[in-house]
Amino acid sequence: MINVNQVVLAKLTRRGAFMVNEQNRELMFRFPDQKLKVDYKAGDMYEQYMWVLMKHFGSEFQLAKEAPFTDVYPTDRGRTSEQKSPTPQPREHA
């Protein structure tokens, strides 16, 4: 299960790559010291918090529109120790 505060990898489509590139160009225009990637292409993996993906791309998931990404893969980045899978402990026998 993916937590909204978890960092995920999303596989961008052509539309999603265009959107991320445009957003990054706008941010670099407003904040010239920022160095962001602006050459994403379809099939590239985009790393971001799940809530950010939902905020930026949520309205793009509509009929007759190309989805901005196709696959989402969870990572352990951005998760607290309580959210990570616990390490199994050996059971004691009575």
C-alpha positions, 0 to 999 in steps of 0.5 A: 500500500502506498502512503500519500506522504511516501516518495514514489516513482512514476513512469511518465507519458508524453503528456506527463513529461510535457507537464513536468518540463513546463512546470520546471521551466516556470519555476526556473524562470521565477527562481533563477538559482533553481536548477531543475530537469526540463528534458523529461520524455515519455518513459522516464521515471519521475520521483516525487511525493505521492501527494504532490503527484495527486495535486499536480496531475489529479485533474488530468485523469479524465476520459479522452485525455492521455494520463500523465503517468502509467505506473507508480512504484513505492520507495522507502524514501520519505517514510517514517520508521513506523511506516516501513515494513517491520523486520520479522522477529524470531518466535520464541518456543514455549 
